[in-house]
Structures are given as C-alpha cells and as structure tokens.
Amino acid sequence: MKKVVFLLLVALTLSACVQLPVYPPMTEAEMSEVNCRALWKDAERLNRVIYNVRAKYPHSTPAGRDAEVMDAAQTRLNQVQELSVQNMCTYG
C-alpha cells in the first residue's frame, strides 16, 4: 500500500512539472508533405491544447507562457485549417 501511495505521489509531482509545448508554425516542407489524416490529428491535438489553456483561465486572458503556447497553437491551427481546405479534406 505504501508503494502505491508513493508512486501516486511521484506521478502527481511529475505531472505538475510538465509544461505544454510551444508549437512552431508549419514549414513549407511540412505543408507540401502533409496528408488529410495528419492534418486531422494535428487539428485535434491543437484544439485540445487551446481548450486546456482556456480552461485554466475561465474569466481572464492567459498570461506568460500559457499565452505564448495558446498563440502558437492558434497560429498552427489556422495553418492546418487552411491546408485542409486547400487539400479538400473532409474530416468532422
């Protein structure tokens, strides 16, 4: 029982230290090689990141690193959405 509690405490401590990554804009090489499935996965991942940042700040705007993460994710999401239209992708 002590091991379970200790492992749970370690897991919670490590998860508190994890920061969301700052996603860079897509490069021209990425844009030319990407397929619809990859665009769909990227859009889902970016929407999750944006939702998580917004959930932290329900009544205010994100600040510091969270603002940087959200801006970068939103920029990349806009690129993904444009590419999905250009490639005529149909994902829900």
Steps between C-alpha positions, in 0.01 A plus 500: 500500500786735581652439157174588327466824694863587435468431126182706484672788678797482260270492198305803620819691573643429156176584321493839672842579353405422140442806284308518176730528198513806278411375151698664219327611179498243220791515260463490122634144500238389753227674304591322177531152656198495732194284432142537621536250784804684640311830473206353688725369781686829522173697514366279781823533699511878458134540593568301819796723588297817443210362705733406789655846510158668487377271780776630727379858453119490492450870581820661377752484219800267518825652616869417465591166350135396472434799273800405288383138477148605403613750236736247342235227503242735348742605224575140412131407517422776250765356267356150540150624423621683187684190380200278560292729278771510232533119505120461506513289815170393651537424868242570765 
